[in-house]
Amino acid sequence: MPIRQMKENPEQHFVVKPHLQNTMNPAQKQPKTAQNGKGPPNQEPQNTKQHNQTSPPTKNRGRRRGRGGRKSDQGDVCMRPSSRPCTLALKPLNQAPCDLVGNGNRSVVNGHNMSEMEMGFPTSSKSLSFAPRPGYGQVGAKCIVKANHFFAELPDKDLNQYDVTITPEVASRAVNRAIMAELVRLYKESDLGMRLPAYDGRKSLYTAGELPFAWKDFKIKLVDEDDGINGPKRQREYKVVIKFVAKANMHHLGQFLAGKRADAPQEALQILDIVLRELSNKRYCPIGRSFFSPDIRTPQRLGEGLESWCGFYQSIRPTQMGLSLNIDMASAAFIEPLPVIEFVAQLLGKDVLSRTLSDSDRVKIKKALRGVKVEVTHRGNVRRKYRVSGLTSQPTRELVFPVDDNSTMKSVVEYFQEVYGFTIQHTHLPCLQVGNQKKANYLPMEACKIVEGQRYTKRLNERQITALLKVTCQRPRDRENDILQTVQHNAYDQDPYAKEFGIKISEKLASVEARILPAPWLKYHDTGKEKDCLPQVGQWNMMNKKMINGMTVNRWACINFSRSVQESVARGFCNELAQMCQVSGMEFNPDPVIPIYNARPEQVEKALKHVYHASMNKTKGKELELLLAILPDNNGSLYGDLKRICETDLGLMSQCCLTKHVFKISKQYLANVSLKINVKMGGRNTVLLDAISCRIPLVSDIPTIIFGADVTHPENGEDSSPSIAAVVASQDWPEVTKYAGLVCAQAHRQELIQDLYKTWHDPVRGTVSGGMIRDLLISFRKATGQKPLRIIFYRDGVSEGQFYQVLLYELDAIRKACASLEPNYQPPVTFIVVQKRHHTRLFANNHRDRSSTDKSGNILPGTVVDTKICHPTEFDFYLCSHAGIQGTSRPAHYHVLWDENNFTADGIQSLTNNLCYTYARCTRSVSVVPPAYYAHLAAFRARFYLEPDLQDNGSIDGAGHTVKSTRVVGESGVRPLPALKENVKRVMFYC
């Protein structure tokens, strides 16, 4: 295949000389000695084998993909980054550091040398490999699970790539495909030598075996379905040039799958993916890597003119068992193919035939229909299609346009009557504007119908989300059956393209050996009846237990924003909550500083400041510690405004409670709220018993900080809002339970976290260092009295196509942040990407065996898989750490990209699983490791700190589950978020 040079990017060229990946951590070379007779028990043996650090110099292969959410132009193949070596030079510990800036000194940690690292941006001939798998895990009870992966046999044919140029150039993939389909229909048996090519809809054509030519052009005529408004449909002629490029290296792919090569041959994988998508592209509506159709299952109405379509996701993946086709069920919201007037009536929720539209109605219609394709219905069999560009400000009866070379004006009503014999009935409604904005073309709403198969890409409201979840939520057994039916219905053995290319797909789910990791013991306070606890099937409760570090709340107040909650009801609720906090192990003053204050939601800022100052006056200057707020169930922007004012203006911890919970007080609800309050006050609810006993490998031996990081992006259609990055870090050791968090805004849809480390020039102090990593390392030192000697970094939200970019940029930032604190300070780093947005599902081997599933029919919490369906050579695993509630559980996928701490498979898998039991907000193990979960919550919270777009009042509930729409633009591109108050940064404010 052709070698495509990766574009030069300054972010991807720097030299790093850290500890040799997977060499023994210097801090662990000495045997453990007991201190005061209380040394930790022997830890699991560490893998001390020294791996080769660098692969031979190679040219960069493959194009670097864009942002995680972006699809590849080449048929949306599931890209593996392994074929893209990056310039990261590595030095083993036992060699003298070379090319170092400065004096080349090495720092000493626990009496052992640590090599320094250079932070320049020179290029290097060495290439970066991700952490190799150090072996397979052994801990846990072995079992068999089924995965929605289907074995794909490698073809034994030569695969060829041809370049396609279509003139005039076409932007639409669908039109490109139509042109190519016509070419194949006309020339398959002659010029194409009986070959059936696969086409990616853009620039590449693939064949099994060579075409009879190396270069040829064709003339193809195609009827233009979406022709302009006037005149009959025209035939358009296209010139198609097909030119041979290269052969795909199938031997390379075979070696990679066998684990003999580390770099994945992207071109070969891409061809196979495109081939297997070719037939589905013709049968179904392709969106990203999924295919949808109203025929798979009857569409369900979601409200406001939308409906859900069922479909399936399909992607070819390299795994340890060879090539695997990953198939999963999918659902998406589509615009219902209704007559436009009916769509508008549904959208507005009222009769539009007899009423005139208000300005706000008009804005809502314009927003919903802009960019939507409609077809005309007033011309019999002529169903010409147009894209809506806007809505007229005048009703149809007032619209006129120039005719006869602009010499006379004609009304739209007259024109449709004279030309088409069509009488417009609802002349009070506006017309749709279609086509080119410069030359206004009007279509009456009643003469238009929405074209089928248009995905709705804007934000769904709460009701629509609930309706969509009802459709998508399937029990594991039902989902497994639907996946199997999809594979059978797709009949890959009968697929002419699969046959042509010699690809065979198994119809059986992959059987995979898994292990069920044991739940960890949890430590509670010694004054409770139960001092420790062993969770059962991923859950436990607070009965007979007290928080291990219950905090004291002396000064608190309550604001009631809900009209329907009487003062006596609010008082009763506050009493119950205070009692629950006390029972759970906190000291909680039963009386508020001032009486419960009633306020209107629109006066949130005034109310908060009144209560804050009134409380200060009452306590003679002592600050309020906690604010309770009772909110209406549907509270618009109130929740977000309250959090923004409290956390960035007043420095006040708050706990919001919805009206429905105030009226229907449940012990479980109160217990969960008390857990949240305790951590917001700086307490701990529980800790791992092994942490207290210093028995966690590679955490308990030396001061270790665990980071979590995430970036949340604005929703579709928001083209100016910034992305929000959040980083949290543990502030206690050895417990690793309390996490401080920092947030920042950055460029729209930027995935790399920009503020991990930064420098700026101060006129007095000169060059100043800062950034989120540096600040959190400093706060760890302040909180524990020790500097971290090991870093574990869980990074959420990164797609496979961005692994290299994110690792290079963010590892560099971590290194620079450490070096800025102390010249030779370079603690070893383990960098793990956490992914939830994947399509691997694990099912019990036997759904009837109740001992192998939880109550919801899902696999048991603690189920881990690191064989067969995982990467051929790299260090990754799937972990289902939580018990299912409804639907099919999605395991988290953890990929260790960089490991200077030499974790064994058991070490990192057990640590990750155990941490999932330390999540502060509930007594359940969670599906994603808590530091990553907390970072997500913090980033989500920070979106409320942005200034709202006044045109769009989003719906937000008291738990903060949706966000309002925002538009923030500064002169430099992004306006910084208002700063969190110092006391807020130190605690888990985002819980």
N, C-alpha and C positions, 0 to 999 in steps of 0.2 A: 504494500500500500504506500501511497505517497507519504513522505514525511513532511508534516506541516509544522513550521516553526512557531513556537509560542511567542506571542508578542512580548517584547521587553516591558517589564514593569518594575519601577524602582523599588516597589515593596517586596519584590521577590528576589532581590540580590543582596544578601548580607552573609557574613561569615560568623558561624557560631562554633565555639570550641568548648562545649560543656563536657560533663562526664560521659564516658562512653556508654552508649545505650546498652542496657542489659549487662553491664559489668557490675561487679559487686559494689554496692554503696559503701564508700569509705567508712561511713558512720557505723557500719555493721561488721567490720572486719574483726573487731575485738570480741572475744567471748563476753557474754553478759555476766556481770557480777552483781550479786544482791546488795542493795543498799539498806542499811539498818535491818538486815535480815529479811527484807520484804521485796526481793527481786521478783520481776515477773517470771512466770513459768517459761519453759523453753518454747521458742516460737517454731513455726514450721520451717523446715530447711529452705533456704533461698537458692534460687537457681544461679549458680556462680559461673556458669559457662559463658565464655566471652564470645560474642557474635561478631562476625565481620561487619564493620560499620558502614562501608561504602561499597556501592556496586560500581562496576566499571563505568568510565565516562560514556554517556550516551547522548545522542541528540534528543532534544525535546520532541516528544511525539504528541499528536492530538491537539485539538484546540482547547484552550481553557474555557470552560463554560462560564456563563454570566452568573447572576444571582441565583441563589438556591431555588427560588420559585420558578425561574425561567426554564423553558424546555429547550432541548437541543434542536437545532434546525434539521438535524439528520435523523428524523423519525423518532425523536424523543427517546432514544435508547437510554437505559439506566446507566449513566456514566460511572465508571470506576476511575478514581484518580490515579491509580497505580502506574499508569503509563506516562505520567508527567513528572520526570525527575526534576527537582528544584535545586538551586545552588546553595546548599547548606554544607559547609565543610566541617568535618568532625575530627577531633583529636582524642585519642585514647589517653587515659590518665597517666599511663606509664611513659608517655613521650613528652619531651620538653615542648612547651607551647611555642609555636612559631607564628610569625606574622601577627604578633600581638601588639596592640597599641599600649604604650606605657612600659612599666618596668618588668612585666611578666611575672609578678609575684603571685603566689598562690595563698589562698586563705586557709585557715586551719579551723576545722570543726571537730570537736571531740578528739583532738589530737591527730587528725588526719588531714592530709593535703587535699585541697579542692582546686581544680584547674580553673583559670580565669577564662573569660570569654570576650571576644572582641565584637563591638557593635557597629562597625563601619558598614559600607555597602559595596565592597568589592565583589567581583564575580569569582566563581570557583568552578573547577572542572569536576569536583566531587558531586555526587547526587545524593539526595536525601531519601532514605527508605523509612517507611513507617515501622513502628515497633513490630518485630516478628513475633509470632505466637511462641511463648516460652514452653509450650506443652499443653496438655488438656487437663481440665479440672477433674478431681477424683472425689471431692467431698459431696455428701448427700446420698439419699436413697435413689438408686437407678430405676428408671422407668422408660417406657416408650411413649412418645407423642407423635401425632401426625402434623405435618406442616403443609401449607398450601403452595408447595413447590412441586413442579412436575419435571421429571428428568427429561432432558433433551439430548438426543444422540447427535454427535458432531457429524456434519456432512463430510463425505470423502471427495467432494468435487472441488475444482478450482473456482474460486469466486473472483469476479472481475468488477472493477469499478470504472464507470464512464462518466465523463462530465457532460452536463446538459445545459445548453444555452437556448433560451426561448426569446425570440424577438417578434414584436415588441414585448418588452419585459412585462410580466404579470405579477401583481402583488399577492393574489389569492392562490393558496395551495390547491383549493378545490378546482379552480380553472386550469392550473398547471396539470393536475391529475387528469382532468377531462381531455386536455390536449394529448397527453401521453397515452391515455386509453384509446383514443382515436388513432394515434400512430400505430399502436400495437395491433389494433383491429385491421388496419389497412395493410400493414407490412410484415406481420409476424411470419407468415408463410413464405415470404420472398426475401426482402432485404435483411430481416432479423434472423434468418436461418433457423426458423422454428423455435427460437428462444423465447421464453416468457420472462421478461425482466421485472424486477421490483424497483419502485421509484419512491424517493423520499419526499416528493412534492416540491422540491426546490432545485438543487443543482446536481444531484447525483442519481445515477441509474446503475443497478447491479444485475449481473447475470451469472448463471452457473455455466461456465464454459465461455469461450470467446465468441463475440459476434463476428460475422464474416468480413467486417471492415474495422479499420482503426479510427476512421474519421468519415462522417457522412452528414449531409444536411437533407432535411425533409421539409416539404410544404404541407401544412395541415390547415384545413378549413373547419371552423367551429361556429355554430349558431350562438349568438350572444343572447343568453336568456335575460340578462338584466340591462337591456338596451335602454336608451333614453326615452323621453316621454313621447316624442312625436315620430311618426313613420313606422313602417313594418320592421320586424326583427331583421337585423343584418347578419350576414356571414362575415366573420373576421378571419383573415389569413395570418398564420404564424409560421415563422421559420424556426425549425428545431435543428440544432447542431448537436450531434452525439460524437464524443471524442474519447478514445481509450485513455485511461489514466494509469492504472496499476492493477496487479493481482493482490488479493488478500493473503496474508500469511497464516494459514490454518494450522501449520505445524507449531508456530509460536503460541497460538491459542491452546493447543493440546498440552504443550509444555507448561504453560501458566496454570492450567487447570490441574495438572499433576503436581504442582508445587515446585517445579524445577526452575521456574523463572518468576521474578517478583513483579515485573511490569506487565499489566494487562494490555493485550493488543486491541485497542479501542475500535479500530476500523473493522476488524473481523466481527466483533460483538455487535457493532452497529449494523452491519449488513444483515446478520441473522435476525436482529430485532425488527428491522424494516421488512424483511421477507415475511416474518410471522404476523406482521400488522397489515400486510397488503390487502388481504381478503376482508378483514374486519373494517378497514377504511372504506371499502366499497359498500359493505352491508349496513354499517352503523354510523352514528354521528361521532366523529373522533374529537376528543377534547383532552389535550395533554397526553398522558399515557393511558387514558381510559376511553372506553367506547360506550355510547348510550343509545337507547332506542325505546320508543313507547311500546314496542311489541314484546320486550323482555318481560315486563310486568305492567299492568294497567297503571297509567300515571295517576298520582294522588294530588288533589288540589291543596295548595299551600295558602291560598288567600291572596287578595289584591292582584289577581291576574297571573299568578305563578302556579306551576305544578312541578312535582318531582318525577324525574325519569330514573329508572334503574339501569344499571350497566355493569361493566366489569373493567378492572384494571389489569393490564398485562405488561410484563417486562421480563426480558431475558437477563439472567444474572450468572456470573461465574461463582461457583461454590465448590466446596470440597468434594461433593459427589459428581462434579462435572458441571456441564451447563444445566441451568434450571430455569423453567418458565414459571414465574411468580404470577398467580392469578388470584384476584380478590374481587369481592362484590363492591360496587360503588353506587352512589346516588348523587344527583345534582339537581339544582333548581333550574327549570326552563320557563321561558315565557309561554303562557298558554296560547295556542294558535286560535285566538278568538277574533271575531269581528272587532275592529278597533273601538267602536262605541261600547260594546259589551265589556271589553278590557278596561276602558275608562270608568265605567260604572262600578266594576269590581274594585278598581284601584281607589276610587273615592268613597266607595261604600254607600253610594246613594244614586237615585234616579237622575240621569243627566238629560233625558229626552225632553223634559218639560221645564227644567230650571236653567237659568243662565249660570255660567261658571264664575266663581270669584277669582281674584288675582292669585290667591294661594292655591286654588284648584289648578289653575293654568300652569303655575310653576311646577306643581307636582306631576302633572301630565307630561310637560316638556322634559322634565328630568327622567321620567320613566321611559319615554318613547325615543329620546334622542339616540341615534345609532341603530335603532331597531329596524329590521327589514319588514316591509309590508307588501302585499300583492293586491292589485286592484280587482274588484268584483263586478264592476259596472259594464264590462265589455264581453260578456258571454264567456267563450272559451279562451279568450286572450287574458292570460294571468300575468301581466308584466310585474316585475318586482322593483321596488325602490327602497332606498334607505332614508329614514326620517332624519331631517337635519334640524327641525324646529317646529314651532307652532305659531300660527298667525296671532297677532295681538287683537285683530278685529274679528267679529263673527263673520261667517261665510256670506251672509246677505250683504255685507258692506264691502266685500272684496272685489276690486276691479283690476284689470291688467291691460297693457297696451297690445293692440293687434294691428295688422296692416301697416307694417313698418312704423309703428308707434304713432300713427296718425289718429287712430280712434281708440277709445277705451271700451272694454267689454266686461260685464260682471261674470264672476265664476258661475253663478246660478244659470245665467243665460247660456254660457259656453257649454256646460254639461248637457243642457236641454237640447241645444241645437246640434252639437256634434255627436253626442252619444244617445240622445233621446232619454236621458237619465234625469229625473226630477229629484232635486235635493230636498229632502223632507225637513231636516233639522238645521235650518239656516242660522239658528242662534248659536250653534257651536262653531268654534274656530276650525280652520283647515289645517291639515298637516303640510308642512313645507318639506319638500323632498328634493334630492339631487343637489345641484350646485347652489351655494348660498348667494352667489353673485346674480344669478338669474333665477328669481323666485318661481318655483313651480308649486302649485297648490293642488291638494287632493282632499276632497271632503271625507271626513272620518267614516261616514256611512258607506263609502265606496271602497273601503280598505279592510283587509284582514291580515292579521299578523302571520308571517311565514313560520311554518313549523321548524323546530330543531334549533332554536336560538337559546343558548345558555344565558342565564341571568347572572351577571358577575358583580353586581353591587351588593351592598350589605342587606341581609335579611333582618326583619324585625323579630321580636321575641316570639310572637305567635307562629310565624313562618318557621323559625328555628325548631320550635317544639313539634310542629307538624312534620318537618323533615326528619327529625330524630326518631319519631314514631315509625317512619318508613324504614330508616336505616338500621334501627336497633333490632338485631336478630340473635336468637339464642344460638350457641355454638353449633349444635347439631343441625339446625336449619341453614346456617351459613355454610357449613361444610357441604351439605347436600346441594345447595345452590351453586357452589363453586364447582362441584363434580358435574352437575348438569350443564354448566356453562362450558366446561372442557369438552363434554360429549357433544353438545350442540355445535361447538366450533369445529368439531370433527377434523382435527389437524391431519389425520391420516388421509382424508379426502381433499385437503386443501391443495389446489393446483400449484400454488407457489411453493409450499413446503415440499411437495413432491418434486417439483422442478429442481429445487436446491438440495434435495436429499436430507431434509431435516425430519426426524421422527420424534414425536412427543408422547411420553407415557400418559395414560389416563388415570393413574393412581397417585394419590397424595403420597408425599415422601414420608416414610417412617424413620423417625430420628430418635437416637438414644438421648435421654435427658436425665437430669438429676434434680431432686427436690432438696434444696438447701434448708437446714434446720433454722427455725426462728430463734433470734437471740433472747437471752434473759434481759429483762428491763428492771432497773433499780428505781424504787420509790423511797419516800422518806421513812425513816425508822419509826416514827411515831404512829404511822398507819398500821392497821391490822395486817395488811399484806405489804411486806417490805420489798418484795420483788415479784416478778410476774413473767410467766412464759406464755406469749400470745398463742392462741389456737386458731388455725386457718386464717392467719393474717389479721386477727382482731382481738381486742380485749376491752375492758371498761375501767372506770375510775372507782367503782364500788370498793370500799374498804382500803382505799389507797390515798396517799397524800403526795402532792407535788414534791419533788426532791428539793427544789429551791422555790418555795412559795414566797411571793413578795408581799409587801405591806402597802395598802392603799388607805391613807388617812383622809386625804382631801379630794373629794370627787363631786361632780355636779351632773345634772341631767337636763337636757333640752328635749321637749316633746314637739316635734314638727307635724304630728298627725292629729288632724281635727277629730277623728273618730275615737281617739283614746282619751278617756276622761282622766282627770288628775289622780283620782283614787286608784284607777286601774294602773296608771303609770307608776304610782307609789308602790303598789302591791308587787309589780313586776321587779322594780329595783330592789325591794326587800328580798324577794326570792333569789335574785341574782347574787346579792351580797351574801346571803346565806350559803349558796352553792360555792361561792369563792372561798368562804371560810371552811366549809366541809372538805373542799378539795386541797386545803393546806395553805391558803393565803390568810393574811390578816387584813380584814376589810371592814372599815368603819361603817356601821349600818346606816348612818345619817349623812345626807349630802351637806355640803358647806352652806348652800343656799337652797331654798325650796325649788322643786321642779319648775322649770321655766317653759312656758308655752310660747311658741313662735310660728310665724308663717314661713313656708319654704322659700319664698322669694326674698325674704329678709335674712338669709342665712348668715351673711357676714356681720350684720348689725347685731344679731342674736348671739353669735359666738363671742364677739368682743364684749358685749354687755355682761354675759355670764362669766367670762374670763376676768374682767376687771372687778365685777361685783364680788366674786370669790376672793380675789386678792385683797380687796378692802376688808372683807370679813375676817380673813386670816392674818391681817396686819402684814401684808407683803409676801407671805409664803405662797409659792406657786401652786396652782391646781395640778394634781397628778393624773387625773383621768376624767374624761368627759364621756358620759353615756348619751346617745342620741337615738330617739325613737323616730323612725322615718315612715312615711306612707309607703305602701307596697309598690306603687308606681310613682317614683319620685323624680323623674326627669334628671336634671343635672345636679340635684341636691347632694347626693352622695359624694360625687366628685368634687363639688365646690367645698363641701365640708372638710374633706380630707386635704385638699390643697391649702385651705386657710389654716387648718390646725397644724399641718406638718411643715409648711414653708413660711408661715407668718407668725403664729402664736407659739410654736414649739410645744404642742399639747397632744398627748396621746388620746385617741378617741376610739369608742366601740359603738358601732351602729347596729340597731336591732329593728327589724321590720315589724309593722303593725300586726301582721298575722301571727307572729311568734309571741307578741305581747299578750294577745287575747287567748292564744292556745299555748299555755306554758307547758313545755315538756322537760322532764329532768335531763334527758339526753341533750336537748338544745342548750339548756343552761350549763351543763357540764362542758360542752364544746366551747361555749362563749367564755367560760372561766379559764379554759386552757389558753385561749387567744389573749385574754386580758393579762394573764400572768407573764407571758413572753413579751408583751408590749411594755410591761413594767420592768423588764430586764431579768425575769426569773427563768428557771428551767422546769419543765414538767416532768420529764423522766430522762434518764441517761442509760446507755448500754452498760450492763454489769461488767462486761469485759473491759470497757473503757476505765471504769473505776478501779478494776483489778489490774490495769496495765497489761492486758492480754491481747490487744489488737495488733497483729503483725504490721510492721511498717507504719504505725501510727503512735503506738504507746512508747516506743523505745526512745525517740528524740522528739522535741517540740515540732509538731506537724500542723500546718494550716491547710484547711480544705476550702477551696474556692468553688463557687458556682457562677456561671455567666450566661447571659441570654440577651438576644436583641429581638424586640418586637417591632414589626413593621406596620405602617398604616394599612387599613383595609383597601380592597380594590376600589378604584375610582377616586381615591384620595391621592392626588398627584403632587401635593405640595407639603403635606405634613411630614415632619421629621420621623426618623426611626428612633426608638428609645433603647439604649443599652443599660443593662443593670449588672452589677457584680456584687455578690455577697461573699463573706469569708468568715470562717469559724473564729470565735473570739475566746474560746476556752480550750485548754489542753490539760489533761488527756481526754476530757469528756466529749469534745467536738460536737456540741449540741446547739450553742448560741451563735447566731450569724448576724453580723452587722451588714448593712446594705448601702450601696451608693448607686445613683442613677445619673444618666446624662443623655441629652438629645444629640443626634448626629444626622448627617445628610440622609435624605429620603432614600430608603431601601438599601442603605449601606450596611453590609453584614459584618465587616471587620470592626471591632470595637475601637473607636478612635481615641478614647480618653483613658486607656489602660495606663499609659505613661505619656507624659507630655513635659515639655520645657518651654519657658518663655523668658523674655528679658525684662528685668525689673531695673528701673533707673538707679535705685540705691543698692540693691543686693546683687545685681548682675544677672547671670543665668540662674533661673530657679527651676527646680524639678518638682513635679507633682503627678497627679493622675490617680485613678481608682486603686490600682494594685499597691502603689506606694503608700497611699493613705491607709489602706486596710492592713498592710504589714506593720505600719506604725501603731495602729490601734490594737493589733494583736499583742505587740510588745508592751503597750501600756496596760492592757488587760491581764496579761499573764506574767509579765516581768521577764519574758524570754523572747529571743528572736526565733522565728521559724527556721528550722534546719531541714525541713522537707516541705515541698509544695505538691498538693494533689489538686488538679484543676479540672472540674467537670464543666464542659462547654455544651450548652443546649442550642438547638436550632440551626445546625450547620448541615447543608446537603453534601452528598458525596463529592459533587463537582467542585466544592470549595474547601475540601479538607486541607489541601496544600497551602492555599492562600491564607486561610485562617491560622493554621499552625505556624507558618513562617512569621506572619505579622504579629500574632499575639504572644508566641513564645519569645520573640525578640523584645516585645514590650515588657514581659515579665522579667527578662534578664536585665533590661535597662533599669527597671524600677528597683530591682535588688541592688544593682551596682551603684545606683545613685545614693543609697543609704550608707554604703560602706564599700570602699574600693574593691575588695576581693570577696564580697558577699555574693555567692552563687549557690543557693541551696538546690539540690536535685529536684527536677520537675517531672511529674507524670501528668500527661495531657490526654484527657478522655472526652470524646465527643458522645453526647447522649442524643439519640434520635427516637422520636415517637411517630413522626410522619413517614412511616414506611408501611408496607402492605403484607408483611409476614404475619400470619396467624398460626397459633399452635392449638391443636385440638387433642382431647383425651383419646387414647387408643381405643377405648371401649366406653361409649357414653353411658352404658347401663351399669358400669362398675362405679358405684357411688363413692367408693373409697379413693378413687383417683380424680375426683372432681370436687369443687366447692358447691355451695347451695345453688349457684346460678348455672351449674353445668360446665363451668370453665375449669381449666387446669389449675392445680393447686398453687398458692403463693409460694415463691421460692424456686419455681421451676426454671432451670437454667439449661441452655443449649449452646455448646461451643464446637459442635462437630457437624459434618455433612452439609447443612444449609448455610454454614458460615464461610468466611473468606478463605480461599485456598492457603494463604501464607500469613496473613496479617492477624493481629491480636484483637479479635472481636467476639462478642457473645450476645445472645438474647436472654433477657431475664424478665420473667413475669413475677414481680415482687408483691403484687397485690391480689386480694380476693375479688372476684367479679361481683358486680351488683346487678347490672342488667346488660344485655347484649353480649358480644364476644370480646373478651379481654384482648388488649393489644400489648404484647411484651415490649419493653424498652430495648433498644439496640444500643449497646455500648461498644465503642471502637477506640481502643487505646492507640493513639497516634504516636505518642512519644513517652518513653518510660526510662528515666534515669534512676529510678528507685528499685528496679528489678523485681517487680511484682510477679509472683507465680499466678497462674490462672486461678487457682483456688483463693489466693490472697485478695486479688482485686474483686473477684465475684462475691466472696463472702463479705468483704468490707462494704461493697455497694448494697448488697441485700440487707445487711444489718443496719446500715444508715437509713434505709427506707422505713424502719420501725421507729425512727426518732423524729418524725414530722410532728411539728408542735400543735397543729390545729385539730387533730382528731386522734382517737385511739384505734387507728387502723394502720397497717403498712400501706405505703403509697406506691403508685406505679412508676414514679421517676425519683431518682435519688434526691433527697431534700435540698441540698445546696442549689441544684439546677431548678428545682421547683420554686424555691424562694426567689431566685433571680428572675424567674418568669413573673411571679407575683409582684415583685418590686418594679419591674419594667412596665407591667400592666398598670400599677398604681400611678406611676409617673406620668402616664398619658393624661391623667386628670389635672396635672399641673400646667398643661399647655393652655393657652388662651382659647376659649371655645369659638367656633364659627357661629356667628349669631343666626345664620340662616338655617341651621340644622340642629334641632333639639333632640339628641339621641335619647333613647330610653335606657335608664340605668337602675339596677335594683340595689338593695341595701348591701348585698354581698359583693357588689362591684363586678357583676358578671358580664356586663357589656359596657362599651365606652361611647362617649359622645364624639361626634365628628370634629376634627380640629384642622385649622389651617394656620401654620406659624411660619413666617418667612422673615429672616433678618437680612441685613445688608450683606453679611458674610455667608448667607445661605441658610443658616440655622440659628434661631434665637436660643440662647441657653435657657435651661429650666431654672425656675426660681430655686435658690439653694435650700436644702433641708437644714433645719435647725440642728445644732450640735447634739442636743439631748436626743433627738429623733434618730440620728445616724447610728447611735450606739446600741439601739434596741431593735427588735424585730417588728418595726412599725407596719410592715407590709402584710402581716398575718391577719 
